[in-house]
Amino acid sequence: MSETNPKVLARLAEDYERQQGLLSAQPAIIQRFLEVQGRQIAQAIVDGDSQVNFTLPDRVVCTLENVAQPALVTIPQNQRVRSAGSFMNRFRKVELFKELRHVLTELEQSPDRAVSVAAGLLRHATVMHMVYQMLPAGRTVAYQPADEGETIPSVPVDDGLEPESAITSASDAIAEEGKVDEGRGDLLVPYVPYARLFFLPQWVAFNENGETLVKSVDEANAHVKSMQRFMEVLFLAVALAPYISADGEYAKKRYGMLGQLVNQGRALAIYQTKEIVARIKERAEAGSLNRGLRLSLPYFDDQDLKIDISNFEVIPSGRIMFVPAFVVRAVRQEEVKVSQDTRLNPSTRKHLLHLLELLEQAFETANQ
């Protein structure tokens, strides 16, 4: 958002404030109704359903032409029940949020002022539920760029104010289910200090040295997927209502999780690269690499916010005896391709080149 045109930011903030004001002006019972409908719609969008049915409230407070004060206006029953998407979307692979966005936009353009306002309120209630209720609250954090030229701050800043133990803070400790004495409650297990520098410590799988804080790579992968899903919910919210980006909670959650995901995604890729090195050396010693070798190197793409794979051949299929120099040569050829790949943004390219360098160094040393 920092690079967005100031005029665009001002307009988004204005739209957000207007919707918030409209929602606050509604009677409590209408607000609750909108919240229930918004929750139902949000769940359908996030779950990737093919269709969602929803209902506009029976009345809304809105301004009318030639009427000085806002009035409570009734919406006829035959205009209240609506739907977006269809069963066929499951086969056509049409995303529900796009269909819903289209339906709500049409309703907001209705000549009936009450229908128009109700549709806008329903859109607002949906994205507010996505940001505030569907995603866990996190810590207030500060990140700095990993290097010059980085566009996403991802290295946590330690302000020195962090307490040594998180045992007394429910937000910093995880409730573990297990064999605890009945009546004594859950066992609170503190996170390591490094994890507590992130937005959601429970999803931090690697420390500052790239060592695992979890029991397995599968668990680390699960944490990264949880963070990706968190970001996907935020993406869907802003795709449905761009003005939600002006909301303070949205900004806090996006900043906090984006930096954490990039940090941990890269750490996972580095860890898996080191595992690949270990496996190659193990197989080389066992003499099982003499029939060819093709590598699938994982890396974190911070444009798509996901682990991607770089595939390249080291030794073609056939009876060729493995020597470490083959890996070095193949990696250097791949480095040239990556350095010229315009599909990668500069930070992702730099990250991938670092992974290739790790491979090169590991087998360059073995070759000497």
URNOR-V52169 format. One record per residue. N is the residue number from 1. RES is the residue in three letters. PHI is phi in radians with two decimals (none if undefined). OMEGA is omega in radians with two decimals (999 if undefined). D_CENTER is the distance of its C-alpha to the mean C-alpha in whole Angstrom. Layout:
# URNOR-V52169
<<N:RES:PHI:OMEGA:D_CENTER> <N:RES:PHI:OMEGA:D_CENTER>>
This chain:
# URNOR-V52169
<<1:MET:none:-3.07:16> <2:SER:-1.13:-3.11:18> <3:GLU:-1.68:-3.13:20> <4:THR:-1.26:3.11:20> <5:ASN:-0.95:-3.13:24> <6:PRO:-0.96:3.12:25> <7:LYS:-1.15:3.11:27> <8:VAL:-1.16:3.11:24> <9:LEU:-1.03:-3.13:22> <10:ALA:-1.11:3.14:25> <11:ARG:-1.18:3.11:25> <12:LEU:-1.08:3.12:22> <13:ALA:-1.10:3.12:23> <14:GLU:-1.14:3.11:26> <15:ASP:-1.07:-3.13:24> <16:TYR:-1.10:-3.13:22> <17:GLU:-1.10:3.14:25> <18:ARG:-1.11:3.14:27> <19:GLN:-1.16:3.09:25> <20:GLN:-1.08:3.12:25> <21:GLY:-1.11:3.12:29> <22:LEU:-1.09:-3.14:30> <23:LEU:-1.13:-3.14:28> <24:SER:-1.12:-3.10:30> <25:ALA:-1.34:-3.10:33> <26:GLN:-1.37:3.03:33> <27:PRO:-1.01:-3.09:35> <28:ALA:-0.95:-3.09:33> <29:ILE:-1.16:3.10:33> <30:ILE:-1.24:3.09:32> <31:GLN:-1.05:3.13:29> <32:ARG:-1.11:3.13:28> <33:PHE:-1.06:3.14:29> <34:LEU:-1.10:3.11:26> <35:GLU:-1.07:-3.14:24> <36:VAL:-1.13:3.12:25> <37:GLN:-1.14:3.13:24> <38:GLY:-1.09:3.12:21> <39:ARG:-1.11:-3.13:20> <40:GLN:-1.12:-3.13:21> <41:ILE:-1.16:-3.13:20> <42:ALA:-1.03:-3.13:16> <43:GLN:-1.11:3.14:16> <44:ALA:-1.13:-3.14:18> <45:ILE:-1.14:-3.09:15> <46:VAL:-1.17:3.13:12> <47:ASP:-1.34:3.14:15> <48:GLY:1.28:3.11:16> <49:ASP:-1.10:-3.14:19> <50:SER:-1.51:-3.07:22> <51:GLN:-2.66:3.04:23> <52:VAL:-2.50:3.05:23> <53:ASN:-1.81:3.12:27> <54:PHE:-2.59:-3.08:27> <55:THR:-2.27:3.04:30> <56:LEU:-1.33:3.11:30> <57:PRO:-1.12:-3.11:32> <58:ASP:-1.32:3.10:36> <59:ARG:-2.79:3.09:36> <60:VAL:-2.50:3.02:34> <61:VAL:-1.51:3.13:36> <62:CYS:-2.70:3.10:36> <63:THR:-1.56:3.13:38> <64:LEU:-2.14:3.11:41> <65:GLU:-1.10:3.09:43> <66:ASN:1.10:3.08:46> <67:VAL:-2.09:-3.01:45> <68:ALA:-1.19:-3.06:45> <69:GLN:-1.83:3.04:43> <70:PRO:-1.00:-3.10:40> <71:ALA:-2.21:3.08:41> <72:LEU:-1.53:-3.02:39> <73:VAL:-1.94:-3.12:40> <74:THR:-1.44:3.05:40> <75:ILE:-1.83:-3.12:38> <76:PRO:-0.99:-3.10:40> <77:GLN:-0.99:-3.08:39> <78:ASN:-1.26:3.09:39> <79:GLN:-1.87:-3.00:36> <80:ARG:-1.57:-3.05:34> <81:VAL:-1.44:-3.07:32> <82:ARG:-2.36:3.07:30> <83:SER:-2.65:3.07:27> <84:ALA:-2.42:-3.13:25> <85:GLY:1.47:3.11:24> <86:SER:-2.76:3.14:27> <87:PHE:-1.05:-3.11:27> <88:MET:-1.16:3.14:28> <89:ASN:-1.05:3.13:24> <90:ARG:-1.08:-3.13:23> <91:PHE:-1.64:-3.12:26> <92:ARG:-1.46:3.14:25> <93:LYS:1.02:3.07:21> <94:VAL:-1.56:-3.10:21> <95:GLU:-1.32:-3.04:17> <96:LEU:-1.08:-3.07:18> <97:PHE:-1.10:3.11:17> <98:LYS:-1.22:3.10:19> <99:GLU:-1.14:-3.14:22> <100:LEU:-1.12:3.13:21> <101:ARG:-1.02:3.13:21> <102:HIS:-1.14:-3.13:24> <103:VAL:-1.09:-3.12:26> <104:LEU:-1.14:3.11:25> <105:THR:-1.11:3.10:26> <106:GLU:-1.09:-3.14:29> <107:LEU:-1.14:-3.14:30> <108:GLU:-1.18:3.10:29> <109:GLN:-1.64:-3.14:32> <110:SER:-1.12:3.07:34> <111:PRO:-1.17:3.08:38> <112:ASP:-1.37:-3.05:38> <113:ARG:-1.01:-3.11:36> <114:ALA:-1.14:3.11:35> <115:VAL:-1.12:-3.14:33> <116:SER:-1.04:-3.13:32> <117:VAL:-1.15:-3.13:31> <118:ALA:-1.08:3.13:30> <119:ALA:-1.13:3.11:27> <120:GLY:-1.11:3.12:26> <121:LEU:-1.16:3.13:25> <122:LEU:-1.18:3.07:24> <123:ARG:-1.05:-3.12:21> <124:HIS:-1.13:-3.14:21> <125:ALA:-1.08:-3.13:21> <126:THR:-1.16:-3.09:18> <127:VAL:-1.24:3.09:15> <128:MET:-1.15:3.09:17> <129:HIS:-1.13:-3.13:16> <130:MET:-1.09:-3.08:13> <131:VAL:-1.35:-3.00:12> <132:TYR:-1.60:-3.02:15> <133:GLN:-1.86:-3.06:16> <134:MET:-1.46:-3.06:13> <135:LEU:-2.03:3.13:11> <136:PRO:-1.14:3.07:12> <137:ALA:-1.30:-3.12:14> <138:GLY:-2.14:-3.12:14> <139:ARG:-1.52:2.99:16> <140:THR:-1.40:-3.02:17> <141:VAL:-2.26:3.04:17> <142:ALA:-2.35:3.11:18> <143:TYR:-2.09:3.02:17> <144:GLN:-2.24:-3.14:19> <145:PRO:-1.08:3.13:18> <146:ALA:-1.21:-3.10:19> <147:ASP:-2.80:3.09:22> <148:GLU:-1.13:3.13:24> <149:GLY:1.58:3.11:22> <150:GLU:-1.24:3.13:19> <151:THR:-1.71:-3.13:17> <152:ILE:-2.00:3.06:14> <153:PRO:-1.11:-3.05:15> <154:SER:-2.42:3.12:14> <155:VAL:-1.75:-3.08:17> <156:PRO:-1.13:3.12:18> <157:VAL:-1.72:3.11:21> <158:ASP:-1.60:-3.12:23> <159:ASP:-1.49:3.11:25> <160:GLY:1.40:-3.11:28> <161:LEU:-1.68:-3.09:28> <162:GLU:-1.21:3.11:26> <163:PRO:-1.15:-3.10:28> <164:GLU:-1.16:-3.10:29> <165:SER:-2.19:3.11:28> <166:ALA:-1.83:-3.00:26> <167:ILE:-1.11:-3.10:28> <168:THR:-1.66:-3.09:29> <169:SER:-1.99:-3.11:25> <170:ALA:-1.11:-3.13:23> <171:SER:-1.30:-3.10:20> <172:ASP:-1.82:-3.09:21> <173:ALA:-2.24:-3.11:22> <174:ILE:-1.86:3.11:21> <175:ALA:-1.46:-3.10:24> <176:GLU:-1.70:3.05:25> <177:GLU:-1.49:-3.13:27> <178:GLY:3.13:-3.11:30> <179:LYS:-1.50:3.07:34> <180:VAL:-1.95:-3.12:34> <181:ASP:-1.09:-3.13:38> <182:GLU:-1.07:3.12:38> <183:GLY:1.60:-3.09:38> <184:ARG:-1.68:3.11:36> <185:GLY:1.43:-3.11:32> <186:ASP:-1.41:3.08:29> <187:LEU:-1.52:3.12:29> <188:LEU:-1.61:-3.11:27> <189:VAL:-1.93:-3.09:26> <190:PRO:-1.25:3.02:25> <191:TYR:-1.47:3.10:22> <192:VAL:-1.17:-3.10:23> <193:PRO:-0.93:-3.11:23> <194:TYR:-1.10:-3.14:21> <195:ALA:-1.10:-3.10:18> <196:ARG:-1.28:3.06:19> <197:LEU:-1.47:-3.10:18> <198:PHE:-1.73:-3.09:14> <199:PHE:-1.07:3.10:13> <200:LEU:-2.20:-3.07:12> <201:PRO:-0.98:-3.08:15> <202:GLN:-1.17:3.13:15> <203:TRP:-1.90:3.10:12> <204:VAL:-1.58:-3.04:14> <205:ALA:-1.81:-3.08:16> <206:PHE:-2.31:3.10:18> <207:ASN:-1.52:-3.07:20> <208:GLU:-1.14:3.12:21> <209:ASN:-1.71:3.14:24> <210:GLY:1.40:3.12:21> <211:GLU:-1.48:-3.07:23> <212:THR:-1.28:3.04:21> <213:LEU:-1.87:-3.12:21> <214:VAL:-2.10:-3.01:20> <215:LYS:-1.44:-3.08:23> <216:SER:-2.72:3.08:22> <217:VAL:-1.17:3.09:19> <218:ASP:-1.04:3.13:18> <219:GLU:-1.18:3.09:17> <220:ALA:-1.11:3.08:15> <221:ASN:-1.06:3.13:14> <222:ALA:-1.11:3.11:13> <223:HIS:-1.11:3.14:11> <224:VAL:-1.10:3.11:9> <225:LYS:-1.12:3.10:8> <226:SER:-1.10:3.12:8> <227:MET:-1.19:3.10:5> <228:GLN:-1.12:3.12:4> <229:ARG:-1.13:3.09:5> <230:PHE:-1.00:-3.13:4> <231:MET:-1.17:3.12:2> <232:GLU:-1.13:3.10:5> <233:VAL:-1.09:3.11:7> <234:LEU:-1.13:3.11:7> <235:PHE:-1.07:-3.13:8> <236:LEU:-1.10:3.13:10> <237:ALA:-1.11:-3.10:12> <238:VAL:-1.30:3.07:12> <239:ALA:-1.25:3.14:14> <240:LEU:-1.38:-3.13:16> <241:ALA:-2.53:-3.08:17> <242:PRO:-0.92:-3.10:17> <243:TYR:-1.16:3.14:18> <244:ILE:-1.12:3.10:16> <245:SER:-1.13:3.11:15> <246:ALA:-1.50:-3.14:18> <247:ASP:-1.35:-3.09:17> <248:GLY:-1.08:-3.12:17> <249:GLU:-1.21:3.07:15> <250:TYR:-1.04:-3.10:12> <251:ALA:-1.08:-3.14:13> <252:LYS:-1.12:-3.10:13> <253:LYS:-1.23:3.14:10> <254:ARG:-1.17:-3.14:8> <255:TYR:-1.09:-3.08:10> <256:GLY:-1.10:-3.08:10> <257:MET:-1.41:3.14:7> <258:LEU:-1.09:3.11:7> <259:GLY:-1.09:-3.14:10> <260:GLN:-1.16:-3.12:10> <261:LEU:-1.13:3.12:7> <262:VAL:-1.09:3.14:10> <263:ASN:-1.05:-3.06:13> <264:GLN:-1.32:3.08:12> <265:GLY:-1.12:3.10:11> <266:ARG:-1.15:3.14:14> <267:ALA:-1.07:3.11:16> <268:LEU:-1.11:3.14:16> <269:ALA:-1.10:3.12:17> <270:ILE:-1.13:3.14:20> <271:TYR:-1.07:-3.13:21> <272:GLN:-1.20:3.08:21> <273:THR:-1.12:3.10:23> <274:LYS:-1.12:3.07:25> <275:GLU:-1.15:3.12:26> <276:ILE:-1.08:3.10:27> <277:VAL:-1.01:-3.12:29> <278:ALA:-1.08:-3.12:31> <279:ARG:-1.19:3.13:31> <280:ILE:-1.09:-3.13:33> <281:LYS:-1.12:3.14:35> <282:GLU:-1.14:3.14:36> <283:ARG:-1.24:3.11:36> <284:ALA:-1.13:3.12:39> <285:GLU:-1.14:-3.14:41> <286:ALA:-1.44:3.12:41> <287:GLY:1.26:-3.09:42> <288:SER:-1.82:3.13:40> <289:LEU:-1.98:-3.06:38> <290:ASN:-1.57:3.11:42> <291:ARG:-2.08:3.11:41> <292:GLY:2.05:-3.14:38> <293:LEU:-2.64:3.08:34> <294:ARG:-2.20:-3.09:31> <295:LEU:-1.83:2.99:28> <296:SER:-2.06:-3.03:24> <297:LEU:-1.68:3.13:22> <298:PRO:-1.34:3.04:18> <299:TYR:-2.55:-3.11:17> <300:PHE:-1.73:3.12:13> <301:ASP:-1.59:-3.07:13> <302:ASP:-1.49:2.93:11> <303:GLN:-1.53:3.14:11> <304:ASP:-1.55:-3.14:10> <305:LEU:0.96:3.12:7> <306:LYS:-2.69:3.03:9> <307:ILE:-1.33:3.08:12> <308:ASP:-2.02:-3.07:15> <309:ILE:-2.19:3.01:19> <310:SER:-1.88:-3.11:22> <311:ASN:-1.75:3.03:25> <312:PHE:-2.71:-3.08:29> <313:GLU:-1.60:3.10:32> <314:VAL:-1.77:3.12:34> <315:ILE:-2.28:3.11:37> <316:PRO:-1.15:3.14:38> <317:SER:-1.06:-3.13:39> <318:GLY:2.47:-3.12:43> <319:ARG:-1.59:3.12:45> <320:ILE:-2.11:-3.09:44> <321:MET:-1.22:-3.10:44> <322:PHE:-1.28:2.95:41> <323:VAL:-2.38:-3.09:41> <324:PRO:-0.96:-3.11:38> <325:ALA:-1.04:3.12:39> <326:PHE:-1.11:3.13:38> <327:VAL:-1.14:-3.14:34> <328:VAL:-1.03:-3.12:35> <329:ARG:-1.11:-3.12:36> <330:ALA:-1.12:3.14:34> <331:VAL:-1.14:-3.14:31> <332:ARG:-1.11:3.08:33> <333:GLN:-1.16:3.13:33> <334:GLU:-1.20:3.11:29> <335:GLU:-1.06:3.12:29> <336:VAL:-1.13:3.13:31> <337:LYS:-1.09:-3.10:29> <338:VAL:-1.11:-3.10:25> <339:SER:-1.12:-3.13:27> <340:GLN:-1.90:-3.09:28> <341:ASP:-1.43:-3.08:25> <342:THR:-1.32:3.11:24> <343:ARG:-1.29:3.14:21> <344:LEU:-1.64:3.03:19> <345:ASN:-1.37:-3.02:18> <346:PRO:-0.96:-3.09:20> <347:SER:-1.24:3.09:18> <348:THR:-1.17:3.12:17> <349:ARG:-1.05:-3.13:20> <350:LYS:-1.10:3.11:22> <351:HIS:-1.11:-3.13:19> <352:LEU:-1.16:3.09:21> <353:LEU:-1.11:3.09:24> <354:HIS:-1.13:3.12:24> <355:LEU:-1.12:3.11:23> <356:LEU:-1.13:3.11:26> <357:GLU:-1.14:3.08:28> <358:LEU:-1.06:3.11:28> <359:LEU:-1.10:-3.11:29> <360:GLU:-1.05:-3.13:32> <361:GLN:-1.08:-3.10:33> <362:ALA:-1.09:-3.07:33> <363:PHE:-1.72:3.02:35> <364:GLU:-1.19:3.09:37> <365:THR:-1.13:-3.13:38> <366:ALA:-1.19:-3.09:39> <367:ASN:-1.44:-3.07:41> <368:GLN:-1.46:999:43>>
